[in-house]
Structure formats: structure tokens, C-alpha cells
Amino acid sequence: MIKRTLAAGLAVASLAIGATSASAAVINLGFSLDESGSVGSTNFNTTRDALADALAAIPTSGANQYRVAITTFSRSTNQNVVVQPTIVTAQNLATIQQTLKDETYTGGGTETDDAINLLANIFTPFKDDTTLFNITTDGAPGSQSATEAAALAAFNDFVDGISFEAVGSGINRPSALANMARIAGLGTAGDAMNGVVLAQGAAIPDASTTGFVIPVLTFADYEAAIKAKIGQIVIDTGGGNPNVVPLPAGLPLLIVGLGAFGLMRRRQNAA
């Protein structure tokens, strides 16, 4: 069964019979913010507040619903769930945003594998729904092999896509970005070669079919990147057009393309 195809089919059927009172599909969006020592409190607050503001692009009406969870990660003993998986509504959106903005910085290492594992754990009760993970980080994982294993395990279990924002000069090196793309590919298609690094001004691909990394040169530029990304995810998952423009050509992203987009394999889950 292809979950995303099923969701689209349900949406069409719902429109056909005028069933406006029932949700056609629920899309899980898991966000994890790096709060390691290299990020620092000022930069963490910048990304935290930018993500909170970007959540306004998530629809609170329409056929589809969006279930959001937000976590932070640093050292393996400091994984934190800021917002438990919650269906976003017009009534609770402001509360979700403020809860995130109230989160305080801690510091630690960059345990990206734990970030993936924590998101997978909290979304396990909702594994029948399309599930996409978004991870924001300023550094390479503490263990590349452990993070690749975590991404592949998440894909093999139920996760439909993993993508990254790589923020700052500490991560914006070709080798580090290529390694991050491998993680995204494994988490999205079970194939490290599926992952790509987006070049400046590139269109944001469908997060359920292509694992990708958006290189963001500075923390000040993160807000534009995350708003564009959430807006595109909403469009791709059938939530309508939230009037969010693609990544602006002037956004100072590093031009690192790892090759042209090829035909990507669609993920299939065993029935």
C-alpha cells in the first residue's frame, strides 16, 4: 500500500461525494531543532521562533488535517519533546506556537540519530498516516553510521520522508552536506543515493519521494527556508496553496548540487 497515493485517492473520493465533515487524510509533520553547544542560545532562539512563525502556513481547515510534533536534540540524554503529536486547529495553533517559543536552550552534542529515533517513537501510534520528519542542525551527526541506521530503520518502519536544513558554516561543506543527503535518502527511500543537496534557488522537491538537504548560510536566513519548505509540503500533501513562495533566488544558499534529479523510486509499504 502506498500511503500517499491512498491519501490522494481518499481526498478525491471525499470531494466527489461532498463529504466535507470528514477528514480525507492526516499528515504527520515532525520537527526537530538542534540545540547543541555550537548552536548557542541566540541562534537556537532564532530558529525556534522562525519555526514557530512558519507553522502558520499549516492549514487549519480543509479535507486534510496536519498532526505536528516538535522536539529538540543535543546529547543523547537530553532529547526533549516540546509539543506532543497534535492535530493543528485554528483554536490551538497559537498555543502550539507559543509553547515552542517558550522552549529554552540547553546545549550539548549533535546526536542526530537520537533526534530521528525520538520522532519515530512519538509518532508510532500514528504510523498509518503519511509521516515526514524535518531536522534543523548546524553540525555533522555525532555518529554518521548510527544516524544512517536510524534513518533506514525509520523508513523501514513507517516514515515517508526525512529532510534537513543545514544551517551555518560549520555544516556547509560539500562532504558534510553529502553525508547528510545520504541520511535523508535512507529515511525517504531506503536508498542513500536518493538524497540530494539543493542548489541556490532550486525548487523544493516532494518530501515524501526525495530526501533532501537545504543548505542555509546563516541562522538569520533560516526563516525564509523553513517557511518555503513548509509551504511546499502543504501543497504536495494536498493541503492547498498557503501562498508561500518557493525559496527566493536571493537566499544565500551554498550551491552544492550533487547531480540532476533523476526518476525517484516511490516507497511502497507491505500490506
N, C-alpha and C positions, 0 to 999 in steps of 0.2 A: 504494500500500500504506500502510495506517495502522499504524505500528509498534505503537502502544499497544494497538489492537484485536487485532492479531496476537498480541501477548504474552498478552493475556487469553484468547484462544482456545486458545493452547498450554497455558496453565495448566489450563483446563477439561479439555482432552484428556488431560493428564497425570494428573489426578485420576481421570478416568474409567477409565483403563487401569491405575491403580495404579503408575505409573512414578515411584516415589519416589527412585530413584537418579539421575535426570537433572534438570537444571535447566530449568524451563519458560521462563524469561526472565532476562536480565541487565539491570539498570537502572544506568545511569551517573549518578553524582552528583558534580558538580564544584563545589568551594567555593573562593572567592577572598576573602581578607581584605585590607582597605585598611591599609597601614602608612605612609601619607603623614605629613608633618610635623605636620598638625593633629591627628592621632590621638594621637601621643605614645606613649612606651614603656609607660606604666602602662595606658592604655586598650587598646593593642594586646595586651598580655598578658592583659587581662580577656577580650577577645573570643576570642583564641587558645585560652585554657583552657576557656572556655564551649563553644566549638565542639567541642573535643576530648572534653569530657564528654558532649555531646549525641550524639556518634557512637555511644554505647552503645545508642541506640534503633534502630540499623540491625540487622535480623535476620542471624543467622549460620547459620540453618538454615531449612528450608522449601523450597518449589518454586522460588522466585525467589532470585536472587543479586544483590548490590549491589557495583558497582565504584566505588570512591571515589578521587578525586584532590583534593589541596589545594594551592592556590597563594597567593602574596601579590603585591600590586602597589603601586607608588608611581610613581616616574618611569619613563619608557619604557625606560631602560637597566637597570632593577632589577626585572624580573619574575622571580619565583622559584618553582620547583616544589618544594614541601615534601614532598609524597607523590605519587609517580607513580601512574597508574591501577592500582588494586589491588583484587581481589575481597576483600571483608571476610569473615573467618572467625573462629571462636572462638579459633583459635590466634594470629592476627595482630592482632586488634582492639587489644589493649593496646599493642602495638608502634606501630601507627598513631597512637594517641592520644599516646603519649609522644614520638614523632617530632615531632608538631605542637607539643607543649608545650615542646619544646627549641628551637623556632624563635625567633630573636632579632630585635628591631626594628631597622629601618634608617632610615626617613624618606624624604621626597621629595614629589613631586606626586601628583595624583589622576588617573592615566591609566587610566580605566575601560575605554576601548577596548582597551588592551593586555591588560587582565585577561580580557576576553571572547576576544580572539584567542588568547591563550596556552591557555586552557582548550579552545578548539576545536581547536587544534593537537595537544595531547596526547591528546585523545580521538578524533582522526581514525581511528586503526586500529580503533576500536570503533563506527564510525558506524552500523552496522546495528542497534544496541541503542538503546532509549529513553534519551535524554540530557537531563538537567536541570542547569542552572547556578544556583548561589546566590552572590550577591555581597553582601558586607557593607562599607558605606562610611559615612564621616561627612561627605562633601562632594560637591558637584557635579562632574561629569567635567571634566577639563581642556579637552576639546572635546566639546560635545554632539553636533555633527554627525558627528564621527568615531566616537563611541560608538554613535549610532544606526545608522551604516553597518556597524559591526562586528556589532551585534546582528542586523541584517537579513541580512547575509552568513552568519552562523552558522545562522540559521533556514533560509535557502535551501539551505545545505549539508546539515545533518543534525540540528541541535539542536532539541529538542522544547519547551524552556521555559527562560526566564530570569526570575529574581525577585530581589528586593533586600530587605535590611534597611538602612534609612536611620537611622543612629544619631546622636543628639546634636542640639543646637540649630543647628549650622552647616548642616544639610541639611533640617531640619524646618520648611520654609517652603512654602506652597502652590505657588508657581511652581517651586521646585526639585523638589518631590515629583512635580508634574505632568510635568516633563521626564523624571524617572526612570521614571515609569509609561510614557511613550512608548517608552523603550528596552526595557522589559520586554515591552510589547505587540509591538514589532517582532521581538524574539527568540523570542516564543512563537507568534505567529500571522501574522507578516509584516505586521501592521497596528498602527500606533501607538495607535489607538483601543481596542485590545483591553486595554491596560494600565490597571490600577486601583490606587488607593491605599486600603489597608484602614483602616477606621474602628475606633475602640476596641471591643474585644470581638467584632469581626466574625469569622465563620468563615473559615478559610484555604481558598481555592479550590484546585482541582486545578491543580497547577503545569504540567501538560502542555497545558492548554487555555486558561488565563488567565494573562497576565503581570501580576505584582502587586508592590507595594511595602509592606512593613511599617514604618511609622514607629515608631522606638523612642526615647523621650525621652532616656534616659541610657545610658551603657555598662553600668551596673550592671543595667539591665533587659534586656540583650541575651540573657542565658542563658535566660530564660523564653521569649523569642520564638523563638530558634533550636531549642530543644527541641520546642516545639509545632509548628514548621514541619516539622522532620524527621519527627516522629511522623505528621503528616498526609500527608506524601509517601509514607511507608511504607504507610499504609493505602490511599492512592489508587493505588499501583502494585502492589497485591496481595500485599504482604508481611505481612499480618496486622495485628492491633492491638497496638502496642507499649506500650499503657497510658499513652500521653501525652495529657493533657487538651488541649482547644483553648486558644487564647490566653485567659488569665484576664481577666475583665472589669475587674479592678483594675489590670492592667498599664497604666502611664501612657503610652499611645499618644496621639498627636495625632489629633483627629477631623477628618479632611480629606476624607471621601468625595467622589469625583469623579462620582458618579452611581450609579444602581442597576445591579446586574449584569444584563446582557441575555443573550440566547442567543449563545454564543460559537461561532465557526466552528471546526470541527475541522481540524487540519492534515493534509494529505494529501501523501505523497511520491510522486513519479513512480516507477513500477515500473522 
